[in-house]
Amino acid sequence: MPHSKQIKTVEMAMKPIADMKVPEPLRASVDKQNQILLDLALSMVNAGLSEQQVRSTIETACASYRDELITTVLAIRAQNG
């Protein structure tokens, strides 16, 4: 698959995340993580990793995002009282 087609395929898969209606206080976190996940996916497409390596890398990235999202949500909640 040509590189430009690979990029388009990954971007299309990520589009629902980018198009989500997200409350403004969470938008920066969602946008940042969306870009990180897009870059990661493109890197993995080109790296020729095994299925296990792909699964492990994605699990680690999602765990990191989960932790950041929990911290962000709790901080927003604390600010809102």
Buried (B, 14 or more C-beta within 10 A) or exposed (E): EEEEEBBEBBEEEBEEBEEEEBEEBBEEBBEEBBEBBBEBBBEBBEEEBEEEEBEEBBEEBEEEBEEBBEEBBEEBEEEEE
